[in-house]
């Protein structure tokens, strides 16, 4: 059932708090996004080699399985978006978290390739796909005017949330083996994320009797747009194209980073560590600046600036021959990622409203997942066909410049009909 009216018990304690409860949701969202680790490439990378060795799967075979797991797993994202809009983020977070935890446990017990294919597909779909959408909606359903600031805080928390579990899981793999480490991840989801979400996450301000974060002046009283209405707007495709092209490029460059640097005459391991470190260091201040500017500047123009910086980084890389050049390239790539990520998280709720944000964000996530899966494959194809990767960098630099201009100039849609938004009622 959907309603803007909260139960008296829920209203009494949350509405009486001396701070806006949406900031609690920001923290829960960061935990939820960090918990997508088993469904992401960097998380699977922690167990890939011992898993392959034990199950007798070649590197190429594993990559093929992984690619199709990403593609097929993306199918579950669309119904999750609709479920968020109908039942609320709190319930969906608990269900998705429990399902992901159970699938990770099953994957830790995979005895052959067939069992790996099934469990990996579910883990990819529920982790990288479904739980990511829930995490973004946890913030987007609570913030309008301060969406940029909230998403900036969210991405800052993720800097810690993404890194810390890597060291924990990596140490566990080395000391106890990949199966025990993966089992620990599954139990952490079931016994950590699920109860945390049920206790502290809330689906929307309306469901708690809390006045929502006031909208920007230009959208006061405006109706939320359905996913089909959003798809009919030029701004949706400009924003989404910019974000998905970034994901395609970033997944290709980070997955293949060491080899790319070796091809430029650098010590792969040394330069790889430098580039990854600079990416993080340059991305954090960009998160903060983008979050602060998003409160006062059009999000499309900020997105355009981020994509323009991305284009410059791509133009520079083919010329890199020293560690200093690699650091400059990484600084620009990290800064562009910091800006684009904040705007990507904030722009859809800000532009299209909160009522159908789950469905809209799910649609975007499917496209993003396909782009991320395609990036490394496309880079490898260009390398094989041209005995180098310069064409990849220059081509996508041109595409990025076009998208930067489009994002800067596109006008967000007018939402003029004041229809009350329907948000799920908290029943627990």
N, C-alpha and C positions, 0 to 999 in steps of 0.2 A: 504494500500500500504506500502511496506517496502523499505527503502532506508537509506544509510549512509549519505546522503547529507541533510543538514539542510537548512531551508529557510534563506535568508539574514537577516531578522528581528530577528529571533531567534539567529542566530550566533552572531550578533553584540553586544548584551548586555550580554549574558552568557559567550561567549568566551572572552569578554573583562574584566571580573571580575578578581580581583587580587588573587583569591583562587580557588581551584578545586571545582566545583559545586557539585560533588558527596557528599561532606560533608553536604550540605543542604538536599540531599536525605536521608542521615543517620538520620537527625532529623525528617523528614517527616515519615520515616519508623518506627521510635520509636513511634511516635504519632499513626500511623496506627496499629501497633501491640498492643499498649495499648488499642486501640478502639475495640479490639476483646473481651473485657471484657464480654459483654452479651452472647457470645457464649462459654465461658469457665466455667469450673466447679466452680472456686472460685467466678465468677460473679453471676452465677445462685444460688450459696449458699446464697447470700445476700437476695434473695427473695423467696427461696424455701419454708420455713415454712409458711409465711403468704399466699403464693400462694396456697399451699396444703390445708391449713385450709379453705380458701375461696371457692375453687372449690371442696372440699370434696374428695381429693385424698389421699390414704394411702401412707406411706413412701415407702413401697415396690413397689407399683404401680408406683409411681413417678420415682423411680430408674430404673424400667423396661422401662418406656417411655423414660427416658433420655438415656439409653443405646442404644435403637434402633434409637433415634434421632441422636446420634453420628454416628452410623454405616451407616444409610441411608443418612445422611447429607454429609458424606464424598464423595458421588458420584459426587457432584458438583465441587470437587477440580480439577479433571483432565481437564475438558474443560476450567477452569480458567487458568491453566498453559499454555495451547495452546493459549488462547487469549492474555496472556501476551507476548508471543513470536511473535504473529502476529500484535497486535495493540499497544503494549507498556504498561508499568506500569502506566503511567499517566491516560490514559483513563480507564483502567481496575480498578484502584483505585477508580475513581469517580463512576463508575457503581456499583462496589461491595459495596462501602460505602453507596451509596444511597439505594441499595436493602436491605442491612443489617438494615439501619435506619428505612426503611419502615416496615420490618418484626418485628423489636423490638416494633414499635408503634402498629402493629396488635396484637402482643403477649400481650401487656399491656391491650388490650381490650378483651382478650379471655374470653368467657363466660362459656365454658364447656371443658370437657376433649378432645373432638374431635378437637376443635379449638386450644387447647394447643399443641396437638400432631403435627399438621401441622405447626404451627408457631415456636414451639421449634425446630423442625427438620430443618426448614429453617434458623433459627438463629444459630444453631450449625454448619450447613454446611457453611454458609456465614461468620460466625465469626471465630470459631476455625479453620475451614478449609481454605476457599478461601482468606479471608483477611490476614491470616498469610502468605500464599504463596506470596501474593502481597507485603507485608512488607519486606520479605526476599529478593525478587527480586529487590525491590527499591534500595537496597544496592548492591546486587550481580551483577546487570547489569552495575554498575559504577566502580567496583573495581576488580583488579586482583592482582597486586604486593602487595598492602596494604590491601588485603581482611581481613586478620586477625586483623589488627589495626582498620579497619572500623567496623567489627563485634564486636570487643571489646568495642568500643565507643557506638555502638548500644545497646549492652546488659547493659552497665552502665546506659544509659538513660532509659532503661526499668525498672531498679530498682526503679526509681521514677515514671515512667509511669504506672507501674502495681500497685503500692501501693497507690498513691494519689487518683485515682478514687474510690478505695474501700471505703475509709473514706467518700468521698462525697456521694456515692450512699447509703452506710449504714446509714448515717445521714438522707438522704432523705427518706429512707424506714421507719425509726423510726418516722419522723416528719409528713410525708404526705401519707405514705402507699406505698405498692409495685407497684401499678399501676401508680401512679404519678411519682415515681422514675424511673420506666422503660420507661415511656413516655419521661422523661427528657433525658434519655440515647439515645433514638431514635432521638430526636430533635438535640442533640449534634452531632450525626453522620451526619445528613442531613445538618445542618447549620454550623457545624464546620469542620469535616473531609473532606467532599466533596469539598467545596470551597477552603480549604487549599491545598488539593491535586492538584486541577486544577490550582491554582495560582503558586505554587512553585515546585511541583514534575516534574521531567523530566525523560523520559524513558531510555535514554542512552547518553553517551558523543557524539557518532557519530551523533545522531539526533540533537544535539545542535552545531555542528561544533567545539567540544572540543576534543583535543587529549585524548584518554583513558588512564587511569592509566596503566602505562607500565607493561607488563606481566613479570613474573619471567623469568630469563635467560633461564631456561631449556624448556620453552614453547613458546618462541618467534616464531612467524610465524606459530604456530600450529593451526589447524582447531578446531572449536568447534564440539563436538560430539552430535549426536541426542540422544533422550531418549532411543531408541532401542540399539544404540551402547553402551551407558553407561550401560544399563542393562546387556550387554554381558560381562562386565568386572568384575573380582573378587573384585576389590577395591570398586566398588559400593555396593556390597552386604556386604562387611566387614564394611564399613563406616555406611551403613544404619542399619545393624544388631546391631552395637554398640549403635547407637543413639536411635533406637526404643526400645531396651532392657532397656536402661536408662529411657526412657519415661514410659515404663510399670512399672518399679520398683518405680520410683519417684511418679507417680500418685497413686499407691497403698499405699505407705508409708505416703504420705502427707495427703491423704484423710482419712486414718485410723490411723493417728498419735496418737491421744489422747487415743484411745482404746489400741493400741500397748504398749504405755507407762504404762497404767494402768495394763496391763497383766504382766508387769515387776515390779509391786509393787510400782510404783511411783504415785504421785498425778497427775492425768491426765491433769487437766487444767494448773497447775503450770508448769509441765514439757513440755506440749505442747507449751506454750508461749516461754519457753526457747529454745526449739528445733527450732521452726520456726524463732526466732530471730537470733540464731546462723547460721542457714542455709543462711539467707540473708547476714549477716556480713562476713561469710567465702566465700560466693560466689562472692562478689564484687572484692576483691583483686585477686581471681582466674581469673575473667574476664580480669582484667588489665594485669596480667602476661601472660595469654594465648594469648591475643591480641598482646602483645609485642613479644613474642617468635614466633608467627606464621609468622612473617616477615622473620625470619632467620632459622627456623627449619621446617623439614617436618611435614605437618599437620597430617599424619597418625601416626607418633610417638607421637605427642602431644595427639592425641585422645586415643592412647593406654595407655599413662600415666594416663589420666583422668579416663578411664575405670578400670585400675588397682586400683586406689584410691577408686573407687566405690566398687570394690570387697572387699577391706579391711574394708570399712564401714559396709558392709553386714555381714562379719565375726565377727565384733565386737558387733553388736547389740544384738544377743542372749545372750551375757554375761553381758549386761547392767543391773545394779541394783541400781545405784545412779544417781543423777543429773550430777555429774562430768562425769560419763561414758556416759550419754545421750548427754552431750555437746561435748565430743570427737567424738562420732558417728556423730552428726550433723555437726561438723566442717569438717570431711572427706567427708560426703555426699554433703555438700554445695560446698566444693572445687572441687569435681569431677564434680558436675553440672555446676560450673562456667567454667571449662575447656571444657567439652563436648559441652556445648551450643555454645560457641564461634566457636569451630571447626565445629560443625554441620551447623551453619549459613554460614561458609566460604568455606568449603571443596568442595562443588559441583561446584560452579562457578570457583574456582581455578583449579580444576582437569579436568572438562569437558568443560570449556569455557562458554561464556555468551549468545551465540545465541539461544540456546535451554534450557536455565536455568529454565524458567518458567515451562516447561513440566517435566523436571527432578525433580525439587523441589516439584512439585505437586504430582508426584508419591511417593516421599519420605514422603510427608505430609499425604497421605492416609494411608500408613503403620504406620506412627507415631500415627495417630488418632485411628486406630484399636488397637494398642498396649496400648495406654493410657486408652481406654475403657475397655480393658481386664484385666489390672493390678488389680484393686480393686476386680473384680469378682474372679480372680485366687487366690488372697490372702485369700478371704473369704472361698473359696472352700478348700484350704489347712488347714485353721483353723478348719473347721467343720469336715474334714476327720481325722485330726491328734490331735485334742484338743490342738492345738498350732500352732505357725507360724515359728518355727525354720527351718523346712524343706524348706520353701519358701526362707529364707535368705541364707541358705547354698547352696541350688541348684542354685540360681541365682548368688551367689558368684563364684561358679565354672564356670558357663556360662560366667560371666564377665571376669574371668581370661583368658579363652580361647579366647574371643574376643579381650582382651587387647594384647595378643601375636599376634593374626592375624592382628590387626590394626598396630602394631609396624612393622611387617614384610612385609605387602602387598606392592607391587609396583604400583604406579599410572600408568595408561595406557599412551603409547606414542601416541601423536597426531602430525603426521608428515606432513599431506597434507595441505598446506596453502590455504584454501578456505576463501574468504572474508566473515566475519560475516554480516548477514543482520539484521539490527535493525529498528524498526518502526520509521517513520518520524513524528516529532511533527507537527501537522497541525494547532494548535491553538496558 
